[in-house]
Amino acid sequence: MNPLFESLAGLTLRDPWMLSCALLLPLALWLRRRRGAPAVRFAPAAFVQDLPRTWRVRMLPLPPALQVLGLLLVVLALARPVQRTPLPLRTEGIDILLCLDVSSSMAARDMDPLRARLDLAKAAAAQFIAGRPQDRVGLIAFARYPDLVCPPTLDHAALQELLARVERVESEGPEDATGIGTAVARAAQVLRASTAKSKVVILLTDGEENVATAQTPAEIAPLHAGQLCRELGVRVYAIAAGTGGPDASGGGPAIDTSQVQRLAEMTGGALHEARDAGAMAGVYAHIDALEKVEIQEPRYRLEDRFLPFLGAALALLFLGRVLQSTLLEALP
């Protein structure tokens, strides 16, 4: 009965067992009929059998029918009809910080003869952001020092605009260095206050740490930044961009990625190498597939809809009683 009622009326019954009360209606009608009409001293029906049947005579069964229908609606109201209203799906978003290397070596065009490493990195990052509408995404640009360009936000349009404005630092200038440890530590600090279930840093660099060295023990080394991320529950994915060293063509000795690899692995992430534009886009797609947003099962709110049935029942019972006492009154 419940599936049929739901398919017809779009409602479901909370207490369908109450429909069994409808079985009492035939019993009540039978008892009422068995009791018979009240006795009176005159019986005019015997003298009017041959009179024409007027519309009032034809409508005499209407009041009892309205009363029976009203009682059926009362029973239906007692069965508690409810409507299932779907609620919006709740998603468990991820807070992501993109750490983008903007040192002068990002001008190399070894990955694409027409575009620099930084341009390819920005294009891939923009595509990644566009595919994560449920996540708060932020951006840190770093060379010698990290610069929080945008904290994690759902305003991805503003983030995309800020990303497009990111430029490389001046070659051989005071900021032209690669402080990976400092940048990752800054990202972990930003994500410290996050309440998201998952916190992720995506580090893209084409060089190796040259700020925290044996001569500068006060600087934050990549491994120290990795320990901080592990304590704060921040996972780091690292992307090593380019085919070689820091000169304009990407030539020179290959960079040492061992520190960055250890940093990523100790946080539960991984190091990926991107030697061309397609590989860089593929790495972002791989990370996108790993960091899935958790979506809860569909939820519904049950809203009572018994009042319309109860109101209609009372109206039918009242109308049947009024007709029976006025226009369609039948004397014995």
C-alpha positions in Angstrom: 0.0 0.0 0.0 2.8 2.4 1.0 4.7 2.2 -2.4 1.4 2.6 -4.3 0.4 5.6 -2.3 3.8 7.1 -2.8 3.7 6.6 -6.5 0.3 8.2 -6.8 0.5 11.1 -4.3 4.2 11.5 -3.9 3.8 10.9 -0.2 4.6 8.1 2.2 2.8 6.9 5.3 4.6 6.9 8.7 1.9 4.7 10.3 0.4 2.6 7.5 -1.0 0.2 10.1 -3.7 2.8 10.9 -5.3 2.1 7.6 -6.7 -1.0 9.2 -9.2 1.3 10.9 -10.9 1.6 7.6 -12.1 -2.0 8.0 -14.4 -0.8 10.8 -16.4 1.5 8.4 -18.3 -1.4 6.7 -19.1 -2.8 10.2 -20.4 0.6 11.4 -22.6 1.0 8.3 -24.0 -2.6 8.7 -24.9 -1.9 12.3 -26.5 1.4 11.4 -28.5 -0.3 8.6 -29.5 -3.1 10.9 -30.8 -0.7 13.5 -33.2 0.7 11.0 -35.0 4.0 10.7 -36.7 5.5 13.8 -40.4 4.7 14.1 -43.0 7.5 13.6 -46.8 7.6 13.8 -47.3 8.2 10.1 -45.7 6.7 7.0 -46.2 8.9 4.0 -43.9 6.9 1.8 -46.8 4.4 1.1 -48.8 7.2 -0.5 -46.1 8.8 -2.7 -44.6 5.8 -4.5 -45.8 6.9 -7.9 -44.6 10.5 -7.6 -41.8 11.5 -10.1 -38.2 11.3 -8.9 -36.8 14.8 -8.4 -33.2 15.8 -8.3 -33.5 15.9 -4.5 -34.6 12.3 -4.5 -31.7 11.3 -6.7 -29.2 13.2 -4.5 -30.3 11.5 -1.3 -27.3 9.0 -1.3 -24.9 12.0 -1.5 -24.7 12.9 2.3 -23.9 9.3 3.4 -21.3 9.0 0.6 -19.7 12.3 1.7 -19.6 11.1 5.3 -18.1 7.8 4.4 -15.4 9.6 2.2 -14.7 12.0 5.1 -14.2 9.1 7.5 -11.8 7.5 5.0 -9.8 10.7 4.8 -9.7 10.8 8.6 -8.2 7.3 8.6 -5.7 8.4 6.0 -4.7 11.4 8.1 -4.2 9.1 11.1 -1.7 7.1 9.0 0.5 10.2 9.0 1.2 11.1 5.3 4.6 12.7 5.0 6.6 14.1 2.2 10.3 13.3 1.7 12.1 16.6 0.9 15.7 16.0 -0.3 18.3 18.0 1.5 21.5 19.4 -0.2 24.3 16.9 -0.3 27.0 17.8 2.3 30.5 17.5 1.1 33.7 17.3 3.2 36.0 19.7 1.4 39.8 19.7 1.4 42.0 22.7 2.2 44.8 22.9 -0.4 47.8 25.3 -0.6 49.7 25.5 -3.9 53.3 26.4 -3.3 54.7 27.8 -6.6 58.4 28.4 -7.2 59.0 31.8 -8.8 62.8 31.8 -8.8 64.4 33.1 -12.0 65.1 29.5 -13.2 61.4 29.1 -13.9 62.0 31.1 -17.1 63.6 28.1 -18.7 61.8 26.8 -21.8 63.1 23.2 -21.7 59.5 21.8 -21.2 58.0 23.7 -24.1 59.9 25.8 -26.6 57.2 28.4 -26.6 56.4 28.7 -22.9 58.4 29.1 -19.8 58.2 26.7 -16.9 56.3 29.2 -14.8 53.7 29.7 -17.5 53.2 26.0 -17.8 53.0 25.6 -14.0 50.4 28.4 -13.8 48.2 26.9 -16.5 48.3 23.5 -14.9 47.5 24.9 -11.5 44.6 26.9 -13.0 43.1 23.8 -14.5 43.5 22.0 -11.2 41.7 24.8 -9.3 38.9 24.7 -11.8 38.3 21.0 -11.0 38.0 21.5 -7.3 34.9 23.6 -6.7 34.2 22.1 -3.3 37.6 22.8 -1.9 39.3 25.8 -0.4 42.4 26.5 -2.4 45.2 29.0 -1.6 48.5 30.1 -3.1 52.0 30.7 -1.9 54.6 32.0 -4.3 58.2 31.5 -3.1 61.8 32.1 -4.0 64.0 33.2 -1.2 61.0 34.1 0.9 57.4 32.7 0.8 54.6 35.1 -0.1 51.0 34.2 0.8 49.3 35.4 -2.3 45.9 34.0 -1.3 44.8 32.1 1.8 42.6 29.0 1.2 39.3 30.2 -0.3 36.2 29.1 -2.1 36.4 32.2 -4.3 38.2 30.5 -7.1 37.6 33.3 -9.5 39.6 35.7 -7.3 42.3 33.0 -6.8 42.6 32.5 -10.6 43.1 36.2 -11.1 45.8 36.4 -8.5 47.5 33.3 -9.9 47.6 34.9 -13.4 49.4 37.9 -11.9 52.3 35.9 -10.3 55.6 36.8 -11.8 59.2 35.5 -11.4 61.6 37.3 -9.2 64.4 39.3 -10.7 67.3 37.2 -11.9 70.4 37.5 -9.6 68.4 39.7 -7.3 68.3 39.5 -3.5 65.3 37.1 -3.6 66.5 34.9 -6.4 67.0 31.7 -4.4 64.9 28.5 -3.6 63.7 28.3 0.0 61.7 25.1 -0.1 61.7 24.4 3.6 60.6 27.9 4.5 57.8 27.8 1.9 56.4 24.5 3.1 56.6 25.5 6.7 54.7 28.7 5.9 52.0 26.6 4.2 51.8 24.3 7.2 51.4 27.4 9.4 48.5 28.6 7.3 46.8 25.3 7.3 47.3 24.8 11.1 43.9 26.5 11.9 42.0 24.6 9.2 39.2 22.3 10.4 39.1 20.5 7.1 39.3 16.7 7.2 42.2 16.7 4.8 44.9 19.4 4.4 47.2 19.3 1.4 50.2 21.2 0.1 51.2 20.9 -3.6 54.8 22.0 -4.0 56.1 22.8 -7.5 59.7 23.6 -7.9 62.4 23.3 -10.5 65.3 23.6 -8.1 66.8 22.3 -4.9 67.0 23.9 -1.4 69.8 26.5 -1.4 68.6 28.7 1.5 68.9 26.2 4.4 72.4 24.9 4.1 75.1 23.8 6.5 76.3 27.5 6.7 72.8 28.7 7.6 71.6 26.4 10.4 68.9 28.9 11.5 67.0 28.4 8.3 64.2 25.8 8.0 65.3 22.8 6.0 62.9 20.7 3.9 63.1 17.8 6.4 62.2 20.1 9.3 59.3 21.4 7.3 58.2 17.8 6.6 58.3 17.0 10.3 56.1 20.0 11.0 53.6 19.0 8.3 53.5 15.5 9.7 52.7 16.8 13.2 49.9 19.0 11.8 48.4 16.4 9.5 49.4 18.1 6.3 50.1 16.0 3.3 52.7 17.2 0.8 52.8 16.4 -2.9 55.9 17.6 -4.7 56.4 18.2 -8.4 59.9 18.5 -9.8 59.5 20.5 -13.0 62.0 20.7 -15.9 64.6 18.5 -17.5 67.8 19.8 -15.9 69.5 22.7 -14.2 68.7 26.4 -13.7 70.0 28.1 -16.8 67.6 29.6 -19.4 67.5 26.4 -21.6 67.2 24.0 -18.7 70.7 22.8 -19.2 73.3 22.0 -16.5 73.5 19.3 -14.0 70.3 17.6 -12.9 68.9 18.9 -9.6 69.0 16.8 -6.4 65.4 15.9 -5.5 66.3 13.7 -2.5 65.3 16.2 0.1 62.0 17.0 -1.5 61.2 13.4 -2.0 61.9 12.6 1.7 59.8 15.6 2.7 56.8 14.4 0.7 57.1 10.8 1.7 57.3 11.5 5.4 54.0 13.4 5.2 52.2 10.6 3.3 52.6 12.3 -0.1 54.9 11.6 -3.0 57.3 13.3 -5.4 56.4 13.4 -9.1 58.6 14.5 -12.0 57.3 16.6 -14.8 59.6 16.9 -17.8 57.2 18.4 -20.2 53.8 20.2 -20.3 51.8 17.0 -20.7 53.6 15.4 -17.8 52.9 18.4 -15.5 49.2 18.3 -16.4 49.2 14.6 -15.8 50.7 15.0 -12.3 48.0 17.5 -11.3 45.4 15.1 -12.6 46.9 12.2 -10.6 46.9 14.3 -7.4 43.3 15.4 -8.2 42.3 11.7 -8.3 44.0 10.9 -5.1 42.5 13.7 -3.1 38.8 13.0 -3.5 36.1 15.0 -1.8 33.9 12.9 0.6 30.2 13.2 -0.3 27.6 12.0 2.2 24.7 9.8 1.3 21.5 11.6 0.1 19.5 12.9 3.1 15.8 13.7 3.4 13.6 15.8 5.7 10.2 14.3 6.5 7.4 16.9 6.5 4.0 16.0 7.8 1.2 16.4 5.2 -1.8 15.0 7.2 -3.4 18.5 7.7 -4.8 18.7 4.1 -6.4 15.3 4.5 -7.8 16.1 7.9 -9.1 19.4 6.6 -10.8 17.8 3.6 -12.3 15.1 5.9 -13.9 17.7 8.2 -15.2 19.6 5.3 -16.8 16.5 3.7 -18.3 15.5 7.1 -19.7 19.0 7.6 -21.0 19.2 4.1 -22.7 15.9 4.4 -24.3 16.8 7.7 -25.5 20.2 6.3 -27.1 18.6 3.2 -28.7 15.9 5.2 -30.3 18.5 7.5 -31.3 21.1 4.9 -31.7 20.5 1.1 -31.6 16.7 1.2 -33.4 16.2 4.5 -35.4 13.0 4.2 -38.4 12.5 6.6 -39.3 9.0 7.5 
